[in-house]
Amino acid sequence: MFDLGTIPLGVALFLAGLVLFALILFLRRVIPPGESNRRSQRLAQINRFLDQIGSTLDLDHLLEVTSQEIAEALSCRLVSMMLYRDAQLMLLHQEPKQGRDLSWPLPDAPLFERLHQSPGIFSTMDVSAEDSLTTLQGFFEESNTQTLLVLPIVTGKDVHGFVFAHSEQARRFSVDEIELARILTNLAAVALQSAPLLAYPSQLTEDLEQRVEERAEQLEQESQRARALLRIMRELSSSLDLDHVLNRTLQLLNDLTDSEQSTILLIRPGEDTFYYRASLGYIDPPPVGGRATELDIYDGLAGWIVIHREGVLVEDLQEDSRWLHLGEGLTDHRSAMGVPLLVGAELLGVMLLFHRQPSRFKPDQIEMVQAAANQIAVSINNAELFSLIREQAERLGSMLRTQQVETSRSRAILEAVADGVLVTDADSRITLFNDSAQRILGLKREQVVGESLESFAGLFGGATQTWMNTIADWSFSSTAHDKGSTYAEQITLDDGRFVAIHLAPVHLNEEFLGTVSIFRDITHQVEVDRLKTEFVATVSHELRTPMTSIKGYVEILLMGAAGELSEQQSQFLDVVLSNTERLNVLVNDLLDVSRIDAGKYDLSMQPLRLQELAEAVVDEQMYQAGTEEKSLTIIYDIPSDLPRVRGDEARVRQILANLVNNAYHYTPADGNVSIRARLHGDEVQVDVIDDGIGITQEEQERVFERFYRGEDPMVLATAGTGLGLSIVQQLVDLHGGRIWVESNGVPGEGSTFSFTLPVFIDD
């Protein structure tokens, strides 16, 4: 924008005098008297600088002196001076000199355009991270620059060039350093601009003092605003009490902008109206913590700021259509200035400043108020974040204390229960072993807690191998179990005691945490069951002899061996015979149950053809149907190529006969019963299907219980002991098969009893 050439000696002396005169006026405004020793040192440096630039009109010397003084003021290694020549930014001097041929052009950068639009300083501790300096990275790499401070050389609204202060290390320049550097830069700008102005001596005398005074006033205003912002930042960071901090900050803003009322309105998540958070002035402030309002966040002047996300200056609210008169005292507002509270891209609310006289605010105040609002927004955001963290910490602490109490209570309960409890984690490592477990298993807690369950296979006894294998499978395979999985087993310890084990997995949401095993010493119950079984077997066996005699004598009497019987006598004897046969069936069932419970039910396993057994059972049932004159269709569907099964002939026939007999009794006349068999893998599945009364879902869960009989009238009218299906289930289990029932409980749709038997394999 300007170029310095050779200047005559007389002109140079005239220029020096004018510069000194202007700079003395400048110093009187910038540095007031009574400053500390630090201010004295700065003044001495400025005076020295004035002497140096006032003694020469040579451009190179001016650049060299300016570079040296700024380097000393900032304690930096390298200072670069750039000036515009014919709209091209040129590097004209570096201090210390780098041994290069200077006066070479610099590429354009977004930073320069930004500083042209809004003159100010720019500072960064990492030039490589700044997008606005991308085109200058080669220049910074050559000078080994990491930290950079950029000071524009400005007079009035004109930017003549820039001063670059370089540092090889990351450092932060202090406020005092930056202020001194800006003063030196501004003095240098005036001196550099004075040279071309000497070509016009008639204008210089009139304009120079005015320019210096205007610039001094601008610098003073900037200094005041910077100090005010610094005080605001200190207040905002001085306490976590947001109400106190906001009131102190609003007081500073009122003093700085000469406003009479300042108000902060916040936008709370999920709410459509403003939240009245803070106020200072002639309007009553909100209660501590603020209060809700009825003002919609998109209405009025505040709503305009929310929508446009920019500051606004209103000369007179009475003439502005955006202003809403909503309450007492608000009609006193005349001048207004409002800015958004922004944290990055997030809008937290608005800040409004008012005065009861029109046209009290200036446009150049908005930038400073916006800067203060940004700091307030950060403090509000930090305070809310701190409050949230504190609430979360308190809630987590409460939850932790509750969890610890519950854990202690649960552990105390587990220690106190009579059953043994053993808990393993997800890696099969034992984490809990209560007193009862020590007593039942004969192990000390110190031996097992913290150790892997596999390490104690021998101590627990060989009978627990299946239980331990189940825990291992659940621990190392997520598909080996689900949340509803359970395992139950009865084992005999090496000392002859009987222990029942119940095992279940422990989950938290979808995560497998480990297992819980419950041990119960059932030796006494087993002994009682054994004695009961022996008693039932003994009594049942002893009943067979008198029952046989009763049955025989009744049959003889019915044959007329003791003389002719009357019709009533025959009826009575038929009743005795029928009930004797029922008692005989009950005795036989009880004997079967007792033998199964005692483990004395020997099976003669051999290859069997189901076709032959089913045919015999169907013939017997059809004979009974003919005797009782009940019309019923009974069929069997068994493929001729069905492989033989492995089982005891008499017991497999008993299973089939019992299931077919049940279907016969609980299917009305003219009904259908069928026996079907199919091969499934290494098993043969047999289905007995009827279209009788059906079984409800509740009854299906109990049909295999001993002595259980349903409540259907047809069931109650049929003689039975309730032991048949229980015996059938146990016989199927002894054969290594499975049995189940399927029914929807609808009369007429019947039931299907299914069981499996293993295929016979010829060794």
C-alpha positions in Angstrom: 0.0 0.0 0.0 2.9 2.3 0.4 6.6 2.4 -0.6 9.4 4.2 1.0 12.1 5.8 -1.2 15.0 8.1 -0.7 13.9 11.1 1.4 15.9 14.5 1.6 17.6 15.3 4.9 15.3 18.3 5.6 12.2 16.3 5.0 13.6 13.6 7.3 14.1 16.0 10.1 10.7 17.4 9.7 9.2 13.9 9.7 11.1 13.0 12.9 9.8 16.0 14.7 6.2 15.2 13.7 6.6 11.6 14.7 8.0 12.5 18.1 5.2 15.0 18.7 2.6 12.4 17.8 4.1 9.7 19.9 4.4 11.9 23.0 0.6 12.5 22.7 0.1 8.8 22.2 2.1 7.9 25.3 0.3 10.3 27.5 -2.9 8.5 26.7 -1.6 4.9 26.7 0.6 4.9 29.8 -0.9 6.9 32.7 1.4 8.1 35.4 1.9 6.3 38.7 2.5 2.9 37.1 4.6 0.2 38.8 8.2 -0.7 38.1 7.0 -3.0 35.3 5.3 -0.1 33.7 8.4 2.0 34.1 10.5 -0.6 32.3 7.9 -0.8 29.5 7.9 3.0 29.2 11.7 3.0 29.1 11.6 0.5 26.2 9.0 2.6 24.4 11.0 5.8 24.9 14.1 4.0 23.5 12.1 2.8 20.6 10.9 6.3 19.9 14.4 7.6 20.0 15.5 5.0 17.5 12.7 5.4 15.0 12.8 9.2 15.4 16.5 9.3 14.4 16.1 7.8 11.0 13.8 7.7 8.0 15.4 4.7 6.4 12.8 1.9 5.9 15.2 -1.0 6.5 16.4 0.6 9.7 12.9 1.2 10.9 12.0 -2.5 10.2 15.2 -3.7 11.9 14.6 -1.6 15.0 11.0 -2.6 15.2 11.9 -6.3 14.8 14.5 -6.1 17.6 12.2 -4.3 20.1 9.3 -6.7 19.5 11.6 -9.7 19.8 12.8 -8.3 23.2 9.3 -7.5 24.3 8.1 -11.1 23.5 11.3 -12.9 24.3 11.0 -14.8 21.1 13.6 -16.2 18.8 12.5 -14.8 15.4 10.4 -11.8 14.2 9.3 -11.4 10.6 8.2 -8.1 9.1 5.7 -8.1 6.1 4.4 -5.1 4.2 2.1 -4.7 1.3 3.5 -3.4 -2.0 1.1 -3.1 -4.9 -1.4 -5.3 -3.1 1.2 -8.1 -2.7 2.4 -9.0 0.8 6.2 -9.0 0.9 8.6 -10.4 3.5 11.0 -7.4 4.0 12.9 -8.2 7.1 13.6 -10.9 9.7 15.4 -10.5 13.0 17.9 -12.1 13.4 18.7 -12.1 9.7 18.4 -15.5 8.1 21.0 -15.0 5.4 18.4 -15.0 2.6 17.6 -12.6 -0.1 14.5 -10.9 1.4 11.8 -8.8 -0.3 10.1 -11.9 -1.6 6.3 -12.4 -1.8 4.2 -14.6 0.6 1.3 -16.7 -0.6 -2.2 -15.5 0.4 -3.7 -17.1 3.4 -7.3 -17.0 4.9 -5.8 -15.5 8.1 -4.8 -12.3 6.3 -8.3 -11.8 4.9 -9.8 -12.4 8.4 -7.5 -9.8 10.0 -8.4 -7.3 7.2 -12.1 -7.7 8.1 -11.6 -7.6 11.9 -8.2 -6.2 12.9 -6.9 -7.9 16.0 -4.1 -10.3 17.0 -3.9 -14.0 16.2 -2.0 -16.5 18.4 -1.6 -20.3 18.1 0.6 -22.8 19.9 0.6 -25.2 16.9 0.7 -23.7 13.4 0.3 -27.1 11.8 -3.2 -27.4 13.3 -4.5 -24.2 11.8 -6.5 -24.4 8.6 -6.1 -20.7 8.0 -2.3 -21.1 7.8 -2.1 -24.1 5.4 -0.6 -22.1 2.5 2.3 -20.9 4.8 3.3 -24.3 6.2 6.5 -24.4 4.0 7.5 -21.0 5.4 6.9 -22.2 9.0 8.8 -25.5 8.4 11.8 -23.6 7.1 11.8 -21.4 10.1 11.1 -24.3 12.5 8.0 -22.5 13.9 5.5 -24.1 16.3 4.0 -21.1 18.3 3.0 -18.0 16.3 1.8 -14.5 17.3 0.5 -12.3 14.4 0.2 -8.5 14.9 -1.3 -6.4 12.1 0.3 -3.2 11.2 -2.8 -0.9 11.2 -3.5 2.8 10.9 -7.1 3.8 11.0 -8.9 1.1 8.9 -5.9 0.3 6.7 -3.8 -2.8 7.2 -0.3 -2.2 5.9 1.3 -5.5 6.8 1.9 -7.9 9.6 4.5 -8.8 12.3 5.1 -12.5 12.9 6.6 -13.5 16.2 7.9 -17.1 16.0 8.8 -19.7 18.7 10.2 -23.1 18.2 8.4 -24.4 21.3 4.8 -24.4 22.4 4.3 -21.4 24.7 1.6 -18.9 25.6 2.3 -15.2 25.4 1.2 -13.2 28.5 -1.3 -10.4 28.3 1.4 -7.8 29.2 3.8 -9.1 26.5 1.0 -8.9 23.9 0.0 -5.4 25.0 3.6 -4.1 24.8 4.1 -5.8 21.4 0.9 -4.2 20.1 2.0 -0.7 21.3 5.3 -1.1 19.6 3.6 -2.4 16.4 1.2 0.5 16.4 4.1 3.0 16.9 5.9 1.4 14.1 2.8 1.6 11.9 2.6 5.4 12.6 6.3 5.8 11.8 6.1 3.7 8.6 3.0 5.6 7.5 4.6 9.0 8.2 7.3 8.7 5.5 5.0 8.8 2.4 2.9 11.4 4.1 5.9 13.8 4.1 5.3 14.1 0.4 2.2 16.0 1.4 3.5 18.3 4.2 0.4 20.5 4.1 -1.9 17.6 5.0 0.4 15.9 7.4 0.2 18.7 10.0 -3.6 18.6 10.1 -4.2 14.8 9.9 -1.3 13.4 12.0 -2.4 14.5 15.4 -6.0 13.6 14.7 -5.0 10.1 13.5 -2.7 9.6 16.6 -5.5 10.7 18.9 -8.1 8.5 17.3 -5.8 5.6 17.4 -4.8 6.3 21.0 -8.5 6.5 21.9 -9.2 3.2 20.0 -6.3 1.5 21.8 -7.5 2.8 25.1 -11.0 1.5 24.5 -9.6 -1.8 23.4 -7.4 -1.9 26.5 -10.4 -1.2 28.7 -12.5 -3.8 27.0 -9.7 -6.4 27.2 -9.3 -5.6 30.9 -13.1 -5.9 31.4 -13.2 -9.2 29.6 -10.3 -10.4 31.7 -12.2 -9.4 34.9 -15.3 -11.1 33.6 -13.4 -14.3 32.9 -11.9 -14.2 36.4 -15.3 -13.7 38.0 -16.7 -16.6 36.0 -13.9 -18.9 37.1 -13.8 -17.8 40.7 -16.7 -19.9 42.0 -19.0 -22.8 41.3 -22.0 -20.8 42.7 -23.6 -19.9 39.4 -26.0 -17.4 40.9 -23.2 -15.4 42.6 -21.0 -15.6 39.5 -23.7 -14.4 37.1 -24.7 -11.5 39.3 -21.1 -10.3 39.6 -20.6 -10.7 35.8 -23.8 -8.8 35.0 -22.6 -6.0 37.3 -19.4 -5.7 35.3 -21.3 -5.7 32.0 -23.6 -3.0 33.3 -20.6 -0.9 34.3 -18.8 -1.5 31.0 -21.7 -0.8 28.7 -23.4 1.8 30.8 -26.6 -0.3 30.8 -29.2 -0.1 33.6 -30.6 -3.6 33.3 -29.1 -6.9 32.2 -31.0 -10.2 31.8 -30.1 -13.8 31.0 -32.8 -16.1 29.5 -31.9 -19.8 29.0 -33.3 -22.5 26.8 -33.8 -25.8 28.7 -33.9 -29.2 26.9 -37.5 -30.3 26.2 -39.1 -27.0 27.1 -40.7 -24.5 24.7 -40.4 -21.4 26.9 -37.5 -19.4 28.2 -36.1 -19.9 31.7 -35.4 -16.7 33.6 -32.0 -17.4 35.0 -30.4 -14.1 36.2 -31.1 -10.4 36.2 -29.5 -7.2 37.6 -31.0 -3.7 37.5 -34.4 -2.1 38.0 -36.3 -5.4 37.2 -36.9 -7.8 40.1 -34.4 -10.7 39.8 -35.5 -14.4 39.7 -35.2 -16.6 42.8 -32.0 -18.5 43.4 -31.7 -21.1 40.6 -34.1 -19.1 38.3 -37.7 -19.7 37.3 -39.8 -20.7 34.3 -41.4 -18.0 32.1 -44.3 -18.0 29.6 -42.3 -16.4 26.8 -41.9 -18.8 23.8 -38.3 -19.3 22.8 -39.2 -18.1 19.2 -41.2 -15.0 20.2 -40.2 -11.4 20.7 -36.7 -9.8 20.5 -35.2 -12.8 22.4 -36.8 -15.2 19.9 -35.4 -13.2 17.0 -31.9 -13.7 18.5 -32.6 -17.4 18.9 -33.7 -17.8 15.3 -30.9 -15.7 13.7 -28.1 -16.6 16.2 -26.6 -13.2 16.0 -26.5 -10.0 18.1 -28.9 -7.1 17.7 -28.8 -3.4 18.6 -32.2 -1.5 19.0 -32.2 2.3 19.3 -35.7 2.4 20.7 -37.8 -0.6 21.7 -41.0 1.4 21.6 -40.6 1.6 17.8 -39.5 -2.0 17.2 -42.1 -4.6 16.2 -40.1 -7.4 17.7 -40.5 -6.2 21.3 -43.3 -7.7 23.4 -44.7 -5.8 26.4 -45.4 -8.7 28.7 -44.9 -7.4 32.2 -44.7 -4.5 34.7 -41.4 -2.6 34.4 -40.7 -3.8 30.8 -42.3 -0.7 29.4 -39.4 1.3 30.8 -37.0 -0.3 28.4 -35.9 1.9 25.5 -32.4 1.0 24.3 -31.6 -2.7 24.0 -28.7 -4.8 23.0 -29.0 -8.6 22.8 -26.6 -11.4 22.0 -26.9 -15.3 21.8 -25.3 -17.5 24.5 -23.3 -19.9 22.4 -21.0 -22.8 23.2 -19.6 -23.9 19.9 -22.7 -24.6 17.8 -25.0 -25.1 20.8 -27.3 -22.3 21.7 -28.0 -22.0 25.5 -30.1 -18.9 25.5 -29.8 -15.1 25.1 -28.4 -12.1 27.1 -30.2 -8.8 26.9 -28.9 -5.3 28.1 -31.4 -2.4 28.5 -31.4 1.3 29.2 -34.4 3.6 30.0 -33.2 6.1 27.4 -33.0 5.6 23.7 -29.9 5.3 21.6 -27.6 4.5 24.6 -25.6 1.7 23.1 -23.0 1.8 20.3 -22.5 -0.7 17.5 -18.9 -1.3 18.5 -20.0 -2.7 21.9 -21.8 -5.7 20.4 -18.5 -7.5 19.7 -17.3 -7.1 23.2 -20.7 -8.1 24.7 -20.8 -11.2 22.5 -17.3 -12.2 23.7 -18.5 -11.8 27.3 -21.7 -13.8 26.5 -19.6 -16.6 25.1 -17.6 -16.8 28.3 -20.9 -16.7 30.3 -22.3 -19.6 28.1 -19.2 -21.6 28.8 -19.5 -21.1 32.5 -23.2 -22.0 32.5 -22.5 -25.1 30.5 -19.6 -26.0 32.8 -21.8 -25.4 35.9 -24.6 -27.6 34.5 -22.1 -30.3 33.6 -20.6 -30.1 37.1 -24.0 -30.3 38.7 -24.9 -33.3 36.5 -21.6 -35.0 37.4 -22.1 -34.3 41.1 -25.7 -35.7 40.9 -24.4 -38.7 39.0 -21.6 -39.2 41.6 -24.1 -38.9 44.5 -26.5 -41.3 42.8 -23.7 -43.8 42.0 -22.4 -43.4 45.6 -25.9 -44.1 47.0 -26.3 -47.1 44.6 -22.9 -48.4 45.6 -23.7 -48.1 49.3 -27.0 -49.8 48.7 -25.3 -52.5 46.7 -22.7 -53.0 49.4 -25.5 -53.3 52.0 -27.4 -55.7 49.8 -24.3 -57.7 49.1 -23.5 -57.9 52.8 -27.1 -58.9 53.6 -27.2 -61.5 50.8 -23.8 -62.9 51.9 -25.1 -63.1 55.5 -28.3 -64.8 54.4 -26.3 -67.3 52.3 -24.0 -68.0 55.2 -26.9 -68.5 57.6 -29.0 -70.9 55.4 -29.0 -74.6 56.3 -28.3 -75.6 52.7 -24.8 -75.5 51.3 -24.1 -72.8 48.8 -21.3 -72.8 46.3 -20.9 -69.9 43.9 -18.5 -69.9 40.9 -17.7 -67.0 38.5 -17.7 -67.1 34.7 -14.3 -68.9 34.8 -15.5 -71.7 37.1 -13.5 -70.1 40.0 -15.2 -70.6 43.4 -16.1 -67.2 45.0 -18.4 -68.3 47.8 -18.5 -71.4 50.0 -20.8 -71.0 53.1 -20.6 -72.8 56.4 -23.3 -75.4 55.5 -21.3 -76.3 52.4 -18.3 -76.9 54.6 -20.3 -79.2 56.8 -22.1 -81.1 54.1 -19.0 -81.6 51.8 -16.4 -81.8 54.5 -14.2 -79.1 53.1 -12.8 -75.9 54.6 -13.6 -72.6 53.0 -9.9 -71.7 52.9 -9.2 -74.7 50.7 -11.6 -73.9 48.0 -12.4 -70.1 47.8 -10.5 -68.4 45.0 -9.5 -71.7 43.4 -10.8 -73.3 40.2 -13.6 -75.9 40.7 -11.6 -78.4 38.5 -8.9 -78.5 41.2 -11.2 -80.2 43.7 -12.7 -83.0 41.6 -11.2 -85.6 43.8 -12.1 -83.9 47.1 -15.8 -83.5 46.2 -16.0 -87.2 45.2 -16.3 -89.1 42.0 -20.1 -88.9 42.1 -20.0 -85.1 41.4 -18.3 -85.4 38.0 -21.5 -84.7 36.0 -22.3 -81.7 38.1 -18.8 -80.3 37.6 -18.9 -81.0 33.9 -22.1 -79.0 33.6 -20.6 -76.0 35.3 -17.6 -76.2 33.0 -19.8 -76.4 29.9 -21.9 -73.4 31.0 -18.7 -71.4 31.8 -17.0 -71.9 28.5 -19.9 -72.0 26.1 -22.6 -69.4 25.9 -24.8 -71.8 23.8 -24.7 -74.6 26.4 -27.4 -72.9 28.5 -29.9 -70.2 28.7 -31.4 -68.1 31.5 -33.9 -70.7 32.4 -31.5 -73.6 32.5 -31.3 -75.7 35.7 -29.6 -79.0 36.7 -30.5 -81.3 39.5 -28.8 -84.5 40.7 -28.7 -86.8 43.7 -25.3 -88.1 44.6 -23.9 -90.4 47.1 -20.7 -89.3 48.8 -17.8 -91.6 49.7 -19.0 -91.7 53.4 -22.4 -93.0 52.3 -24.4 -89.8 52.8 -26.9 -88.7 50.1 -26.7 -85.1 48.8 -29.1 -83.4 46.4 -27.5 -80.8 44.1 -29.5 -78.0 42.4 -27.5 -75.9 39.9 -28.6 -72.7 38.1 -26.7 -70.1 36.0 -26.5 -66.4 37.0 -27.1 -63.7 34.4 -27.0 -59.9 34.4 -29.0 -58.8 31.3 -27.3 -60.9 28.6 -24.0 -61.4 30.5 -23.2 -64.8 32.1 -21.8 -64.1 35.6 -21.3 -67.6 36.9 -23.3 -70.4 38.7 -25.0 -71.1 42.0 -25.1 -74.6 43.4 -27.3 -75.6 46.4 -26.3 -78.7 48.4 -28.8 -80.4 50.7 -28.0 -83.4 52.9 -31.0 -85.7 52.2 -29.6 -88.8 53.9 -32.4 -88.9 56.4 -35.1 -88.4 53.7 -33.5 -91.2 51.6 -33.6 -93.5 54.6 -37.2 -92.6 55.3 -38.1 -93.2 51.7 -36.3 -96.5 51.8 -38.2 -97.6 54.9 -41.4 -96.4 53.4 -40.8 -98.3 50.2 -39.9 -101.5 52.2 -43.0 -101.0 54.3 -45.2 -100.6 51.2 -43.6 -103.6 49.6 -44.1 -105.7 52.7 -47.7 -104.7 53.3 -48.5 -105.1 49.6 -46.9 -108.6 49.5 -48.8 -109.6 52.7 -52.0 -108.4 51.2 -51.8 -110.6 48.2 -52.4 -113.8 50.2 -55.7 -112.8 51.8 -56.8 -111.1 48.5 -56.2 -114.3 46.6 -58.2 -116.3 49.1 -61.1 -113.7 49.1 -61.2 -113.7 45.3 -61.1 -117.5 45.1 -63.9 -118.0 47.7 -66.1 -115.4 46.0 -65.7 -117.0 42.6 -66.6 -120.4 44.2 -69.7 -118.9 45.8 -70.7 -117.3 42.5 -70.3 -120.8 40.8 -73.0 -122.2 43.3 -70.6 -124.5 45.2 -72.3 -123.5 48.4 -75.8 -123.6 47.1 -78.0 -121.5 44.9 -77.7 -117.8 45.4 -80.4 -115.2 45.3 -80.2 -112.4 42.8 -79.3 -109.9 45.5 -76.6 -112.3 46.9 -75.0 -112.6 43.5 -75.0 -108.8 43.1 -73.3 -108.4 46.4 -70.7 -111.0 45.6 -70.0 -109.4 42.2 -69.3 -106.1 44.0 -66.9 -107.9 46.3 -65.2 -109.6 43.4 -64.9 -106.3 41.4 -63.4 -104.5 44.4 -61.1 -107.4 45.2 -59.8 -107.2 41.6 -59.3 -103.4 42.0 -57.4 -104.0 45.3 -55.3 -106.6 43.5 -54.4 -104.1 40.7 -53.5 -101.5 43.4 -51.3 -104.1 45.3 -49.5 -105.0 42.0 -49.0 -101.3 41.2 -47.6 -100.7 44.7 -45.3 -103.6 44.4 -44.0 -102.3 41.0 -43.5 -98.8 42.5 -41.6 -100.2 45.6 -39.4 -102.4 43.4 -38.6 -99.5 41.1 -37.8 -97.2 44.1 -35.7 -99.8 45.7 -33.7 -100.4 42.4 -34.8 -104.1 42.4 -36.7 -103.9 39.1 -34.6 -106.1 36.9 -35.1 -105.9 33.1 -34.4 -108.6 30.6 -33.2 -106.6 27.7 -33.7 -108.2 24.2 -34.6 -107.3 20.7 -38.3 -106.7 20.3 -40.7 -106.2 17.4 -43.3 -103.6 18.2 -45.7 -104.9 15.6 -46.2 -108.2 17.6 -46.5 -106.4 21.0 -49.0 -103.8 19.6 -51.1 -106.5 18.0 -51.4 -108.4 21.3 -52.3 -105.3 23.2 -54.9 -104.3 20.7 -56.5 -107.8 20.8 -56.7 -107.7 24.6 -58.3 -104.2 24.6 -60.8 -105.2 21.9 -61.8 -108.2 24.0 -62.4 -105.9 27.0 -64.4 -103.6 24.7 -66.6 -106.5 23.6 -67.1 -107.7 27.2 -68.2 -104.2 28.3 -70.2 -103.7 25.1 -68.3 -100.5 24.3 -68.1 -99.5 20.6 -64.5 -98.3 19.9 -62.1 -98.5 17.0 -58.5 -99.4 17.9 -55.9 -99.6 15.2 -52.1 -99.7 15.0 -49.9 -98.2 12.3 -46.4 -99.7 12.5 -44.3 -100.1 9.3 -43.2 -103.7 8.6 -39.6 -102.5 8.1 -39.4 -100.8 11.4 -36.2 -101.9 13.2 -36.4 -103.9 16.4 -36.1 -102.0 19.7 -34.1 -102.9 22.8 -36.2 -103.6 25.9 -37.8 -106.0 28.3 -40.8 -107.7 26.5 -43.1 -107.8 29.5 -42.4 -104.2 30.6 -42.7 -102.7 27.1 -46.0 -104.6 26.7 -47.0 -103.2 30.1 -46.2 -99.6 28.9 -48.3 -100.1 25.7 -51.2 -101.8 27.5 -51.4 -99.0 30.2 -51.4 -96.2 27.6 -53.9 -98.0 25.3 -56.1 -98.8 28.3 -56.0 -95.1 29.4 -57.1 -94.1 25.9 -59.8 -96.7 26.0 -61.3 -95.5 29.3 -61.2 -91.8 28.5 -62.5 -92.0 25.0 -66.4 -92.0 24.6 -68.2 -94.8 22.7 -67.7 -94.8 18.9 -64.3 -93.1 19.4 -60.9 -94.0 17.9 -57.6 -95.0 19.4 -54.5 -95.6 17.3 -50.9 -96.8 17.9 -48.3 -95.3 15.6 -44.5 -96.0 15.5 -41.8 -94.2 13.5 -38.0 -94.3 13.4 -36.2 -91.1 14.5 -32.4 -91.4 14.4 -31.3 -94.1 16.8 -34.7 -94.2 18.6 -38.2 -95.4 17.7 -41.0 -93.1 18.8 -44.4 -94.7 19.7 -47.5 -92.5 19.8 -50.8 -93.6 21.4 -53.5 -91.2 20.0 -57.1 -90.9 21.0 -60.0 -88.4 20.3 -61.3 -88.5 23.9 -61.8 -85.9 26.6 -58.3 -84.4 26.3 -56.0 -83.0 29.1 -55.7 -79.3 30.1 -52.4 -77.6 30.3 -52.4 -77.5 34.1 -53.2 -81.3 34.3 -50.5 -82.1 31.7 -47.8 -81.0 34.2 -49.1 -83.5 36.8 -50.3 -86.5 34.8 -47.1 -88.5 35.7 -47.3 -87.8 39.4 -48.1 -90.7 41.7 -51.8 -91.0 42.7 -52.8 -88.0 40.6 -56.1 -88.3 38.8 -57.9 -85.5 36.9 -61.2 -84.0 37.9 -63.1 -84.7 34.7 -66.4 -86.6 35.5 -65.3 -89.4 33.0 -62.0 -89.8 34.9 -63.8 -89.9 38.3 -66.2 -92.5 37.0 -63.4 -94.8 35.9 -61.7 -97.1 38.5 -58.0 -96.4 38.9 -55.2 -95.9 41.4 -53.3 -92.9 39.8 -50.1 -95.0 39.6 -50.3 -96.3 36.1 -48.8 -93.3 34.2 -46.2 -92.9 37.0 -45.1 -96.5 36.6 -45.0 -96.1 32.8 -42.8 -93.1 33.1 -40.3 -94.9 35.3 -40.3 -98.0 33.1 -39.6 -95.8 30.0 -36.7 -94.1 32.0 -35.3 -97.5 32.9 -35.2 -98.3 29.2 -33.3 -95.1 28.4 -36.2 -93.5 26.7 -38.4 -90.4 27.0 -42.2 -89.9 27.5 -44.4 -86.9 27.2 -48.0 -85.9 26.4 -49.6 -83.4 24.0 -53.1 -82.1 24.2 -55.0 -78.8 23.7 -57.5 -79.8 26.4 -60.5 -79.6 24.0 -63.0 -82.5 24.4 -63.2 -84.5 21.2 -59.7 -83.6 20.1 -58.1 -86.0 22.5 -54.5 -86.5 23.6 -51.3 -88.0 22.3 -49.0 -89.9 24.7 -45.5 -90.5 23.1 -42.5 -92.4 24.3 -39.2 -93.5 22.8 -37.2 -96.7 22.9 -33.6 -97.2 21.7 -33.1 -99.2 18.5 -31.5 -102.6 19.1 -27.9 -102.8 17.8 -26.6 -106.2 17.2 -23.1 -106.4 18.6 
